[in-house]
Amino acid sequence: MPRPPDHHLSFEQYARAAESLQVLIGTLLFEFARNRESISTRDLIARNFVSRSAVMPKGIFALWEINDWVDCWVLHRSLLDRLFHLNDLNQNDTFDLFDDWSFKVLLESAGGLRSDQALKGQIDDLVEEATPDQKIRYQRLAKNRPGWRRPKAEDVAKRMGLSILYRYGYDYASRYVHPMAVDGRTTFTRSPNWNPSPQFTGRRLWFFPTLSSSRP
């Protein structure tokens, strides 16, 4: 029987579930480490995504403890983004293409910072220089650009049979990722220096469909 919409599990119950997830993730990472000598690009990317998935829930719980539920949603969306990416990469077998695309984009970003005259002398130890091998690889990719494109989250979720995760996770949480006119209202009304608004009691996050309804 579905739980009523105002019912929440306790923090401790969610924490126990997260601990169980950490055990599973630890087992997967151990297997990756045990076979690291023969790891493929596919397994390397999967390992990295799983590693991120081990850390991000800890961040969610840390934010939850300080009542920063908006940024919990932001991290939740990031987790789902990686889930949808990983599924799409596996479905289309584009791990090598994604690796080349990522390498090219990241090297170009670093190069842009190093060549920025406004930052000259300020980031010498913060952005690594490309190695000779990396420069050779970049030149090859610059001539034959990787044709990879980010998947559309909604399409991937539908293919996975998990559209609910897109609607209530990725799409819903996007309103907290991108700036909105009501940004910070929850934080403001929960400040100990002000009287909290009755609208923000409990853990429910309210969405205001019009600007007029978002006024104090």
C-alpha positions in Angstrom: 0.0 0.0 0.0 1.5 3.4 -1.0 2.6 5.7 1.8 0.6 8.9 2.4 2.4 11.9 0.8 3.1 13.5 4.2 4.9 10.4 5.5 8.7 10.3 5.7 11.1 7.6 6.9 13.3 8.6 9.7 16.8 9.9 9.1 18.2 6.7 10.7 16.2 4.5 8.3 17.6 6.3 5.3 21.1 6.2 6.8 20.9 2.4 7.2 19.8 2.1 3.6 22.8 4.2 2.5 25.1 2.0 4.6 23.8 -1.1 2.8 24.4 0.7 -0.5 28.0 1.5 0.5 28.7 -2.2 1.2 27.5 -3.1 -2.4 29.5 -0.3 -3.9 32.6 -1.3 -1.9 32.3 -4.9 -3.3 32.1 -3.6 -6.9 35.1 -1.3 -6.4 37.1 -4.2 -4.9 36.4 -6.2 -8.0 37.6 -3.3 -10.3 40.7 -2.9 -8.2 41.4 -6.7 -8.2 41.4 -6.7 -12.0 43.0 -3.3 -12.6 45.8 -4.7 -14.7 43.5 -5.7 -17.5 40.8 -3.1 -17.1 39.1 -1.9 -20.3 37.9 1.7 -21.1 34.4 0.5 -20.5 35.2 -0.9 -17.0 37.4 2.2 -16.2 34.5 4.6 -16.9 32.0 2.4 -15.0 34.5 2.2 -12.1 34.8 6.0 -12.0 31.0 6.5 -12.1 30.5 4.0 -9.3 33.2 5.7 -7.3 31.3 9.0 -7.6 28.1 7.2 -6.6 29.9 6.1 -3.4 30.7 9.7 -2.3 27.6 11.7 -3.4 25.1 10.1 -1.0 27.4 11.1 1.8 27.2 14.7 0.6 23.4 14.4 0.5 23.3 13.3 4.1 25.7 16.0 5.2 23.5 18.6 3.5 20.4 17.0 5.0 21.8 17.4 8.5 22.0 21.2 8.0 18.5 21.3 6.5 19.9 22.2 3.0 17.3 20.1 1.2 17.5 22.1 -2.0 21.1 21.1 -2.6 20.2 17.5 -1.7 18.0 17.6 -4.8 20.9 19.0 -6.8 23.1 16.1 -5.9 20.2 13.7 -6.4 19.9 15.0 -10.0 23.6 14.6 -10.5 23.4 11.0 -9.4 20.6 10.3 -11.9 22.5 12.1 -14.6 25.4 9.6 -14.2 23.0 6.7 -14.1 21.4 7.7 -17.4 24.8 8.4 -19.0 26.1 5.0 -18.0 23.1 3.2 -19.3 23.3 5.1 -22.6 27.0 4.4 -23.0 26.4 0.7 -22.4 23.4 0.5 -24.6 25.2 2.1 -27.6 28.7 0.8 -26.7 30.2 4.3 -27.0 32.6 4.1 -24.0 35.7 4.7 -26.2 34.0 7.5 -28.0 33.0 9.1 -24.8 36.5 8.8 -23.4 38.0 10.5 -26.5 35.3 13.3 -26.3 35.9 13.8 -22.6 39.7 13.9 -23.0 39.4 16.6 -25.8 37.0 18.8 -23.9 39.0 18.7 -20.7 42.3 19.4 -22.4 40.8 22.3 -24.2 39.3 23.7 -21.0 42.7 23.5 -19.3 44.4 25.0 -22.3 42.0 27.9 -22.3 42.8 28.7 -18.7 46.6 28.5 -19.2 46.4 30.8 -22.2 44.1 33.4 -20.5 46.1 36.6 -20.0 43.9 37.7 -17.2 45.0 34.7 -15.2 48.6 34.7 -16.2 50.9 33.9 -13.2 47.9 33.0 -11.0 47.2 29.4 -11.9 50.7 28.0 -12.6 50.3 25.2 -10.0 46.6 24.7 -10.4 46.3 23.6 -14.0 48.6 20.8 -15.2 50.5 21.1 -18.5 49.7 18.5 -21.1 52.2 15.8 -21.5 53.8 15.0 -24.9 51.6 11.9 -25.2 48.5 13.9 -24.3 49.4 16.5 -27.0 49.8 13.8 -29.6 46.4 12.3 -28.7 44.8 15.7 -28.7 46.2 16.5 -32.2 44.7 13.3 -33.5 41.3 14.0 -32.0 41.4 17.6 -33.2 41.6 16.3 -36.8 39.0 13.6 -36.2 36.6 15.0 -33.7 34.7 12.4 -31.6 31.1 12.4 -32.7 29.7 11.8 -29.2 26.7 13.7 -27.9 25.2 13.8 -24.5 22.1 11.6 -24.3 18.7 13.1 -23.5 17.9 12.1 -19.9 14.1 11.7 -20.6 14.7 9.4 -23.5 17.1 7.2 -21.5 14.9 7.0 -18.5 11.9 6.0 -20.7 14.0 3.3 -22.4 15.0 2.0 -18.9 11.4 1.9 -17.8 12.3 4.5 -15.1 10.4 7.6 -16.3 9.4 8.2 -12.7 13.1 8.9 -11.8 13.2 11.4 -14.6 10.0 13.2 -13.7 10.5 13.2 -9.9 14.3 13.2 -9.8 16.0 14.7 -12.8 13.3 17.0 -14.1 11.9 18.1 -10.7 15.4 18.7 -9.3 16.4 20.8 -12.3 14.4 23.7 -10.9 17.0 23.7 -8.0 20.0 23.4 -10.4 19.1 26.3 -12.6 18.5 29.8 -11.0 14.8 30.5 -10.2 13.1 33.6 -8.8 12.4 31.8 -5.6 16.0 30.7 -5.0 17.1 31.0 -1.4 13.6 31.6 0.0 13.6 28.4 2.0 17.1 29.3 3.4 16.0 32.8 4.3 12.8 31.8 6.1 14.7 29.1 8.1 17.4 31.4 9.2 17.6 31.6 13.1 17.6 35.4 12.7 14.1 35.4 11.3 10.7 33.9 12.2 10.2 30.9 9.9 7.3 31.0 7.6 4.6 28.4 8.2 4.8 27.4 4.5 8.2 25.9 5.2 7.6 23.8 8.3 8.6 20.2 7.8 10.7 18.8 5.0 8.4 19.6 2.1 9.8 21.8 -0.6 7.2 24.1 -2.2 7.2 25.0 -5.9 5.7 28.4 -6.7 4.3 28.4 -10.3 4.0 32.2 -10.6 6.1 35.1 -9.5 3.1 36.7 -7.7 2.7 33.6 -5.5 6.4 33.7 -4.5 6.2 37.0 -2.8 6.8 37.0 1.0 
